[in-house]
Amino acid sequence: MNGNRSDLLNKASAIRLAVFDVDGVMTNGQISYASDGTEIKHFHSHDGLGLKALMANGIAVAVITARDSTIVERRMGELGIEQVLQGRRDKSAALDEVIDTLGLRCDQIAYAGDDLVDWPAMGRVHLKLAPANAHPIIRARADYVCRQAGGDGAVREMCELILEGHGRLSDWLGSFGPDAHDNQEPGA
C-alpha cells in the first residue's frame, strides 16, 4: 500500500464506480487455447461474490479490456455487469464512454489494472488498484497493491477495500453469519 490506511479508506469512501481490467486482474493473465481454438480463462469465484457485493451496495462496476472474448461476455453476464467494453486498446477513451453513460466524475472512480496499457485510464481516477502480480511501474503508482495476485482473489480484496471505505464491509460480512468477520484478515 502506498500511503496510510486512513487515507486509503478515505479515498475508497468516494468511489461510486469500480472499473476492472480482465487479463491479469480478473484472471491470472494467462491465455490458453483448447485444440479446437477455444479460448480458456479462469475466473475466481471469490472475486464474483465481491463484485456482486459492490453492486448490491450501490457501487457500479464496469469492465474495460483490450481483448474481445465471448468468455468475458458470458462471465460478466452471469454477474450482472452491464458496462462491459471489450476490444478497447484505448482504455482512456473507453473510460470516457463509461463516465458519459453513468454521469460520473473521475474523482468517484476506482480503476484496477495490472499492466502499462491500463495506465492512461488508471492514472486519471481517484483510486488506483493493482493486483500483487502487476507490472512494477503499475505497482509503484497504485494507491493500493493487493496481497493477492490477479485471478487469485485480488478483485475480492479490492471490493472489500471499497466496501470498508464506505463503512459497509462489516455489515456485508455479517450477512453471512455472526462468525464471518472473525476470519477476516486484518487490513483486508
RAVEN-V664204 format. One record per backbone hydrogen bond with DSSP energy under -1.0 kcal/mol. NH is the residue of the N-H (numbers start at 0). CO is the residue of the C=O. E is the energy in kcal/mol with one decimal. If there is no record, write none. Layout:
BEGIN
nh->[NH;NH]
co->[CO;CO]
e->[E;E]
END
This chain:
BEGIN
nh->[1;7;8;9;10;11;12;13;14;15;16;17;18;19;20;24;25;26;31;33;36;39;47;48;49;50;51;52;53;54;55;56;57;58;59;61;62;63;64;72;73;74;75;76;77;78;80;83;84;86;87;90;93;94;95;96;97;98;99;100;101;102;103;107;108;109;110;111;112;117;118;121;122;123;124;125;125;126;128;129;131;133;134;138;139;140;141;142;143;145;150;151;153;156;157;158;159;160;161;162;163;164;165;166;167;171;172;173;174;175;176;179;183;187]
co->[142;3;4;5;6;7;8;10;11;107;107;59;109;61;111;21;21;21;39;37;33;31;43;44;45;46;47;48;49;50;51;52;54;53;15;17;82;19;84;68;69;70;71;72;73;74;75;81;62;66;64;88;89;90;91;92;93;94;95;96;97;98;98;104;105;16;126;18;128;114;115;117;118;120;121;105;108;108;110;143;147;130;113;134;135;136;137;127;127;129;24;148;148;152;153;154;155;156;157;158;159;160;161;163;162;167;168;169;170;172;173;176;180;184]
e->[-1.2;-2.0;-2.7;-2.0;-2.2;-2.5;-1.7;-1.4;-1.3;-3.6;-1.6;-2.7;-2.9;-2.4;-2.0;-1.9;-1.8;-1.9;-1.6;-2.9;-2.4;-3.0;-1.3;-1.7;-1.8;-2.5;-2.2;-1.9;-2.1;-2.1;-2.5;-1.2;-1.6;-2.5;-2.3;-2.3;-2.8;-1.9;-2.5;-1.8;-2.4;-2.7;-2.8;-1.9;-2.3;-1.6;-2.6;-1.5;-3.2;-1.4;-2.5;-1.3;-1.8;-2.2;-1.9;-1.6;-1.9;-2.8;-2.6;-2.4;-2.7;-1.7;-1.3;-2.0;-1.5;-2.6;-2.4;-2.8;-2.1;-2.1;-1.1;-2.9;-3.3;-1.5;-1.2;-1.7;-1.0;-1.8;-2.8;-2.0;-2.7;-1.9;-3.1;-2.5;-2.2;-1.3;-1.4;-1.9;-1.7;-2.9;-1.7;-2.0;-1.2;-2.0;-2.3;-2.7;-2.7;-1.8;-2.1;-2.6;-2.5;-2.3;-1.5;-1.6;-2.9;-2.3;-3.0;-2.8;-1.2;-1.8;-1.9;-1.6;-1.1;-1.8]
END
